Amino acid sequence: MRKLISVITACMLAFCLCSCSFADYLHGFVSEDDGAQDGEAGAESDITNDITVGLTDFDEYNPFTTKSPTVRDICGFIFEPLFGLDGDLKTTGVLAQSYVYSADGTGVTINLKQNVKWHDGTAFTAADVVYTINRIKTGGTPYDDLAAPIASARAVDDTTLEVKFNRAVPNSAALFIFPIVKNGSMNGSFSPVGTGPFYYDGANLTAFSDHHDTRAKLDRINIRAIPDNDKYVSLFNASVTDIATSEMLDMSNYMPRGNAKVRDFISNDMVFIGYNMTSPVFADNAARKAVSMLIDRDDVVTRIYYSRAVASEYALNPASWLGFDDRKKLRADENGAVSLLENAGWKTDGNGTYYKAAPAGLTYFSVRILVNSESEERVKLAAELANKMNTIGMRANVIKCTASELNYRINIKDYDLFVGETELLPNNDLTPLAASSGNYFGYADPDTDTLLAQMGTVSLDADMKAVAKELYGRVYEDMPFSPVCFIKNSIVTSAKIKTDVSPSVEGYVRMTENWGVK
């Protein structure tokens, strides 16, 4: 992958990426009808030291602008981040050698690996990282949230990077999991030149011999153009292509064929119930806790998400090394919910509806549950929650909204509670959800703000775990929102791929230098 691309090849590539029609561009790929037909798989003796990946909805090999999941996967072979995240969500160095946090948590100095080269043979430097960060800061990329706390970045020298944040940021190295692109590469036609284990040769991917003083186990990644998702699944099932992800497969009913292997990981996509704390009903902490106690999280995971999620009462990925909750029982407790309400002064009228006396008059427990109509699972969750609430006298009706309408109504606080899903930051920073300014719920607590800041100033694992336990416990007690579960994602590989496929929150396609067919 570190071979110098000739001027002629580079020019042809730029023409392909910018000037050709989609049909013209696909000319260089293995055609849809070449090779094995659906249902055929090569004999074990015919296994070669390469794999084949499918490509649909091609736009360009730009990790910041592509809309295609399959292109993003292919970019994982080409581009690398500063840091990766393992299965426990701990940071591992990729392009970074080491890092040191500032004492106040508002900065980090990152030392880069030396002698790393781009695929065109030029040296990788801190200027490339600064260029990448500045590009992300302009917006419109999948990585905008990761770079949001960054105030500035500068190259101290070729192998040293200094980053400043606009606040104390916990475990900030975990934010740098976005792909690094070459300095100046987006000042015109983008060319997919990375530092990864494989380089783009104009049609497919070839192992880069100068990759971090090593070389990938695979020789080649063949790229196969596929017209649509149905054909994509068909070719994967026939072992014509070798990887597929849960973005392309419906894992709730997908059955792997033959010796295909499913590799799951718990994503940072958290399903939760959000409460409007400016509402007369949910200004009451007991009311929020009572709703949460009606949710049978294990049952939700089994029946609604078909076990493609993991139940959780805390806003912390269950796979995280920071995990501290050892409770196993997450069953609904209707009696406990009733006791909470009654102990907080809620009473029932002649119709069995809860009400509570307040200085401004009676507050009746009658609420609207907003939910995105485009999510079948969340609509089911909202309906079941409303049914349980109505059963005990907490009157609720479900209002289905489009995603844009839901976001609008949440932003202007025109809701009582909603069923939502959000992707938590990989550094376990709850600031967007729990800081006194800017959260969805109207939640403000100075002690929580102090703990959020403290999370950014501790660096030892033991200290971070201690502060995290206090912080997550505090948010759990105040309950501006109720976590329900974290979604599982998967990469499915054919029987041909034997070793070291290890997806994580960082991405489906990572550490591909270790992938092997033997």
C-alpha positions in Angstrom: 0.0 0.0 0.0 3.0 2.3 0.3 3.9 2.0 -3.4 4.2 5.3 -5.3 1.2 5.8 -7.6 2.3 6.9 -11.0 1.2 10.3 -12.4 -0.8 8.6 -15.2 -2.7 6.4 -12.7 -3.4 9.4 -10.5 -4.8 11.3 -13.4 -7.0 8.4 -14.5 -8.2 8.1 -11.0 -9.2 11.7 -10.7 -11.1 11.5 -14.0 -12.9 8.3 -12.8 -13.9 9.9 -9.5 -15.1 13.2 -10.8 -16.0 13.0 -14.5 -17.4 9.5 -15.3 -20.9 8.3 -15.0 -21.5 5.5 -12.4 -21.7 2.9 -15.2 -18.4 4.1 -16.7 -16.7 4.1 -13.3 -17.7 0.5 -12.6 -15.9 -0.6 -15.7 -12.8 -1.4 -13.7 -14.5 -3.6 -11.2 -15.3 -7.2 -11.3 -18.7 -7.2 -13.1 -21.9 -8.5 -11.6 -22.0 -11.5 -13.8 -18.3 -12.5 -13.6 -17.0 -15.2 -11.4 -19.1 -17.6 -9.3 -22.8 -17.5 -9.8 -25.3 -17.2 -6.9 -25.2 -20.4 -4.8 -21.7 -21.3 -5.8 -18.8 -21.2 -3.4 -15.2 -22.0 -4.2 -13.7 -25.3 -3.1 -11.4 -25.1 -0.1 -8.4 -26.0 -2.3 -9.2 -23.0 -4.5 -8.9 -20.5 -1.7 -6.6 -17.6 -2.6 -5.1 -15.0 -0.4 -7.7 -12.4 -1.1 -11.3 -11.5 -0.2 -14.1 -9.8 -2.1 -16.3 -7.0 -0.8 -19.5 -5.6 -2.3 -20.0 -2.0 -3.4 -23.4 -0.4 -3.8 -24.5 3.2 -4.1 -21.0 4.4 -5.1 -20.4 8.1 -4.8 -16.7 8.6 -4.0 -14.1 7.1 -1.7 -14.2 10.1 0.6 -14.8 9.1 4.2 -16.2 12.5 5.0 -18.7 12.9 2.3 -19.8 9.4 1.2 -23.4 8.4 1.9 -22.9 4.7 1.1 -22.4 2.2 3.9 -20.4 -0.1 1.6 -18.0 2.8 0.6 -17.5 3.6 4.3 -16.5 -0.1 4.8 -14.1 0.0 1.9 -12.6 3.3 3.3 -11.8 1.3 6.5 -9.2 -0.7 4.5 -7.6 2.5 3.1 -7.7 5.2 5.9 -6.7 5.0 9.5 -7.5 7.0 12.7 -5.1 8.2 15.4 -6.7 5.8 17.9 -8.9 2.7 17.8 -11.3 1.4 20.4 -11.1 -2.3 21.4 -14.1 -4.4 22.6 -13.9 -2.8 26.1 -13.9 0.7 24.5 -10.4 1.3 25.6 -8.1 3.3 23.3 -5.4 1.7 21.3 -2.8 3.5 19.2 -3.1 3.3 15.4 -1.4 6.4 14.0 -0.7 7.7 17.5 2.2 6.4 19.6 1.3 8.0 22.9 -0.6 10.9 24.5 -0.5 13.1 27.6 -3.6 15.0 29.0 -3.3 18.4 30.5 -4.0 18.6 34.2 -7.2 20.5 33.7 -8.5 18.2 31.0 -8.8 21.0 28.4 -5.9 19.7 26.2 -4.0 16.7 25.0 -0.6 16.3 23.4 -0.4 13.4 21.0 2.9 11.9 19.8 2.5 10.3 16.4 4.2 7.1 15.1 7.3 7.8 13.1 8.2 6.7 9.6 4.5 6.3 8.6 3.9 6.9 4.9 1.0 7.7 2.8 0.2 5.4 -0.1 1.9 7.8 -2.5 5.2 7.5 -0.6 5.1 10.8 1.2 5.6 11.1 5.0 2.6 11.2 7.3 3.0 14.3 9.7 1.1 16.2 12.3 0.1 18.7 9.6 -2.1 16.0 8.1 -4.0 15.6 11.4 -4.5 19.3 11.8 -5.8 19.5 8.2 -8.2 16.6 8.9 -9.5 18.2 12.2 -10.0 21.6 10.5 -12.0 19.9 7.7 -14.3 18.1 10.1 -14.8 21.4 12.1 -16.3 22.9 8.9 -19.2 20.5 9.3 -21.2 18.1 7.2 -19.2 14.9 8.1 -20.2 11.8 10.1 -17.6 12.9 12.6 -18.8 16.4 13.5 -19.8 15.3 17.1 -16.4 13.9 17.8 -14.7 17.2 16.9 -17.3 19.4 18.5 -15.3 19.9 21.8 -12.1 20.8 19.9 -11.2 24.5 20.0 -7.9 24.3 18.1 -5.2 22.0 16.9 -1.6 22.7 15.9 1.4 20.8 14.8 4.2 21.4 17.3 6.5 19.5 14.9 6.2 16.7 12.4 5.4 14.0 15.0 3.7 16.1 17.8 0.2 17.4 17.9 -1.3 19.8 20.4 -5.1 19.9 20.7 -7.1 22.3 22.9 -10.7 21.8 23.9 -13.4 24.3 24.8 -14.0 22.5 28.2 -12.6 19.7 30.3 -13.1 16.5 28.2 -12.8 13.0 29.7 -10.7 10.4 28.0 -10.3 12.7 25.0 -8.0 10.3 23.1 -11.2 8.2 22.4 -12.6 11.0 20.3 -9.8 10.7 17.7 -11.3 7.6 16.0 -12.1 9.4 12.7 -10.0 8.7 9.6 -7.1 10.9 8.8 -6.8 12.3 5.3 -3.7 13.8 3.7 -3.0 17.5 4.0 -4.6 19.4 1.1 -6.3 16.3 -0.3 -9.7 17.9 -0.3 -8.6 21.1 -2.0 -10.1 19.9 -5.3 -10.7 16.4 -6.6 -10.4 13.9 -3.8 -8.0 11.0 -4.3 -8.3 8.0 -1.9 -4.7 8.0 -0.7 -4.5 6.8 2.9 -2.1 5.3 5.4 -4.0 2.0 5.8 -3.0 -1.6 5.1 -4.4 -1.5 1.5 -4.1 1.1 -1.3 -6.5 1.7 -4.1 -5.0 0.6 -7.4 -7.6 2.1 -9.6 -10.0 -0.8 -9.4 -9.3 -2.9 -6.3 -7.2 -2.7 -3.1 -3.7 -4.1 -2.9 -1.6 -4.8 0.3 0.6 -1.8 1.1 4.1 -3.1 1.6 5.2 -0.1 3.8 2.4 -0.2 6.2 3.8 0.7 9.6 6.9 -1.5 9.0 4.7 -4.5 8.3 2.3 -5.9 5.7 -1.2 -7.1 5.7 -1.8 -10.9 5.8 -4.1 -10.6 2.7 -2.7 -9.7 -0.6 -5.8 -8.2 -2.2 -9.3 -6.9 -1.6 -11.4 -7.3 -4.7 -14.2 -4.8 -5.1 -17.4 -6.1 -6.7 -20.0 -3.6 -8.0 -23.5 -4.7 -7.0 -26.7 -2.9 -8.2 -28.9 -3.0 -5.1 -29.2 -4.4 -1.6 -31.1 -7.5 -2.5 -28.4 -8.6 -4.9 -25.8 -7.6 -2.2 -27.4 -10.1 0.2 -27.8 -12.7 -2.4 -24.1 -12.6 -3.5 -23.0 -12.7 0.2 -25.2 -15.7 0.9 -23.6 -17.4 -2.1 -20.1 -16.7 -0.8 -19.3 -14.6 -3.8 -18.5 -11.7 -1.5 -17.0 -12.1 2.0 -18.3 -9.5 4.3 -21.7 -7.9 5.1 -22.7 -5.7 8.0 -25.9 -5.0 10.0 -26.3 -1.8 8.0 -27.0 -4.0 5.0 -28.6 -7.1 6.6 -31.7 -7.2 8.7 -30.1 -9.1 11.6 -33.5 -9.6 13.4 -34.4 -12.3 10.9 -31.1 -13.0 9.0 -29.9 -16.6 9.1 -26.2 -17.1 8.3 -25.6 -19.6 5.5 -23.0 -22.3 5.7 -20.0 -21.5 7.9 -20.6 -17.7 7.8 -19.6 -16.2 11.1 -21.5 -13.4 12.9 -19.3 -11.1 15.0 -21.5 -8.9 17.3 -20.5 -5.8 19.2 -22.5 -3.4 21.4 -22.8 -0.1 19.7 -23.1 3.3 21.4 -26.6 3.7 20.1 -28.7 4.0 23.2 -32.5 3.7 23.2 -34.0 5.8 26.0 -37.1 7.6 27.3 -36.6 11.4 27.6 -38.7 13.5 30.0 -39.6 17.2 29.7 -38.6 18.4 33.2 -40.3 21.7 32.5 -43.6 19.8 32.3 -45.7 20.0 35.6 -45.9 16.2 35.6 -42.2 15.4 35.1 -40.9 18.2 37.2 -41.5 15.5 39.8 -38.6 13.1 40.2 -41.0 10.3 41.4 -43.0 10.5 38.3 -40.0 10.0 36.1 -38.8 7.1 38.2 -42.2 5.5 38.1 -42.3 5.5 34.3 -38.9 4.0 34.2 -39.9 1.2 36.6 -42.7 0.2 34.2 -40.2 -0.7 31.5 -39.3 -4.4 31.4 -36.0 -3.9 29.7 -35.1 -7.6 29.3 -38.5 -8.2 27.7 -38.1 -5.2 25.4 -34.8 -6.6 24.2 -36.2 -10.1 23.6 -39.6 -9.3 22.0 -39.1 -5.9 20.3 -35.4 -6.0 19.4 -35.2 -9.8 18.9 -32.2 -9.9 21.2 -30.3 -7.5 18.9 -29.8 -5.2 21.9 -28.5 -5.3 25.5 -30.7 -4.0 28.4 -29.3 -1.2 30.5 -30.5 1.3 33.2 -27.4 3.4 32.9 -26.2 5.7 30.0 -23.1 3.6 29.7 -22.3 1.1 27.1 -22.6 -2.3 28.8 -19.3 -3.4 27.2 -17.3 -0.4 28.6 -14.4 -1.0 30.9 -16.0 1.7 33.1 -19.0 -0.6 33.8 -19.9 -0.9 37.5 -23.5 -2.2 37.6 -23.7 -5.9 38.5 -27.5 -6.1 38.9 -29.0 -8.7 36.6 -32.7 -8.2 37.2 -34.2 -5.5 35.0 -37.8 -6.6 35.3 -40.7 -4.1 35.4 -42.0 -3.4 38.9 -45.6 -2.1 38.7 -46.1 -2.1 42.5 -42.9 -0.2 43.0 -44.1 2.4 40.5 -47.4 2.8 42.3 -45.6 3.1 45.7 -43.3 5.8 44.3 -46.2 7.9 43.1 -48.2 7.6 46.3 -45.3 8.3 48.5 -44.7 11.5 46.5 -48.2 12.7 47.1 -49.9 11.5 43.9 -53.5 10.3 44.4 -56.2 8.8 42.2 -59.5 10.4 41.3 -62.8 8.6 40.8 -61.7 7.5 37.3 -58.4 6.0 38.6 -56.3 8.8 37.2 -53.4 10.1 39.2 -53.4 13.8 40.2 -51.3 15.9 42.6 -52.1 19.2 44.4 -49.8 22.1 43.5 -49.8 25.8 44.3 -51.3 26.5 40.8 -54.0 23.9 41.2 -54.3 20.2 40.5 -51.8 18.5 38.2 -53.2 15.5 36.4 -51.0 12.7 35.2 -51.9 13.0 31.5 -49.0 13.0 29.0 -48.1 12.6 25.4 -45.4 10.1 24.3 -43.7 11.3 21.1 -42.0 8.8 18.9 -40.4 8.6 15.4 -42.9 6.9 13.2 -40.1 5.6 11.0 -38.8 3.3 13.7 -40.9 0.2 14.1 -39.2 -0.9 17.3 -39.5 2.5 19.1 -43.2 2.7 18.0 -43.8 -0.7 19.7 -41.9 0.4 22.8 -44.0 3.6 23.0 -47.2 1.7 22.6 -46.3 -0.8 25.3 -45.2 1.9 27.7 -48.4 3.8 27.2 -50.5 0.7 27.8 -48.7 0.0 31.1 -49.0 3.6 32.2 -52.7 3.7 31.4 -53.2 0.4 33.3 -52.2 2.0 36.6 -53.7 5.5 36.1 -50.8 7.4 34.4 -52.8 8.6 31.4 -50.7 8.5 28.2 -51.3 8.6 24.5 -48.8 8.0 21.7 -48.1 10.6 19.0 -46.2 9.4 16.0 -44.0 12.0 14.3 -41.5 12.2 11.4 -37.9 12.5 12.5 -37.8 16.2 11.7 -41.0 17.0 13.5 -39.9 15.0 16.5 -36.6 16.9 16.7 -38.4 20.2 16.3 -40.9 19.5 19.1 -38.1 18.3 21.4 -36.1 21.4 20.8 -39.0 23.8 21.7 -40.0 21.5 24.6 -43.4 20.7 23.0 -43.6 17.2 24.5 -44.0 15.4 27.8 -41.9 12.4 27.1 -40.4 10.8 24.0 -38.9 7.5 22.9 -35.5 8.4 21.4 -32.2 6.9 20.2 -28.9 8.6 20.3 -25.3 7.7 19.7 -23.2 8.3 22.8 -19.7 9.8 22.5 -17.0 7.1 22.5 -15.2 8.8 25.4 -18.1 8.3 27.8 -18.8 12.0 28.0 -22.3 12.7 29.2 -22.1 16.4 28.7 -24.5 16.6 25.7 -27.1 14.7 27.7 -26.6 15.9 31.3 -24.8 19.3 31.4 -27.0 22.1 32.7 -26.9 23.9 29.3 -27.9 22.4 26.0 -29.6 19.1 26.9 -32.9 17.9 25.6 -34.7 17.7 28.9 -34.4 21.0 30.8 -32.1 19.3 33.3 -29.8 21.4 35.4 -27.8 20.3 38.4 -24.6 21.9 39.7 -23.4 18.7 41.3 -23.7 16.8 38.0 -21.8 19.7 36.2 -19.0 19.3 38.8 -18.8 15.6 38.2 -18.8 16.1 34.4 -15.8 18.5 34.8 -14.1 16.1 37.2 -14.4 13.3 34.7 -12.2 15.4 32.4 -9.5 16.0 34.9 -8.8 12.4 36.1 -6.5 10.1 34.0 -5.8 7.0 36.1 -8.2 4.2 35.4 -9.1 3.7 39.1 -9.9 7.4 39.5 -11.9 7.5 36.3 -14.0 4.5 37.4 -14.7 6.1 40.8 -15.8 9.4 39.3 -17.8 7.6 36.6 -19.7 5.5 39.2 -20.7 8.7 41.1 -21.6 10.6 37.9 -23.7 7.8 36.3 -25.3 7.1 39.6 -26.2 10.8 40.1 -27.8 11.0 36.6 -29.6 7.7 37.3 -31.1 9.2 40.6 -32.1 12.5 39.0 -33.4 10.6 35.9 -33.8 13.3 33.2 -33.9 10.3 30.9 -34.3 6.6 31.3 -31.9 4.3 29.3 -33.6 1.2 27.9 -31.0 -0.7 25.9 -28.0 -0.4 23.6 -28.3 -1.7 20.0 -26.0 -4.6 18.9 -24.3 -4.2 15.5 -22.6 -7.0 13.6 -20.2 -7.8 10.8 -20.9 -11.2 9.1 -18.0 -12.8 7.3 -17.8 -15.8 4.9 -16.2 -19.0 5.8 -13.2 -17.9 3.9 -12.1 -15.3 6.4 -10.6 -17.2 9.3 -8.9 -14.7 11.7 -8.9 -11.4 13.5 -12.0 -9.6 12.4 -12.8 -7.5 15.4 -15.4 -4.8 15.0 -16.1 -2.3 17.7 -17.6 1.1 18.3 -14.7 2.4 16.2 -16.2 0.7 13.1 -17.0 -2.6 11.3 -13.8 -2.6 9.3 -10.8 -2.0 11.4 -7.3 -3.5 12.0 -7.6 -5.1 8.6 -3.9 -5.8 8.5 -4.7 -8.8 10.8 -7.5 -10.3 8.7 -6.5 -13.7 7.2 -7.9 -16.6 5.2 -5.7 -19.2 6.8 
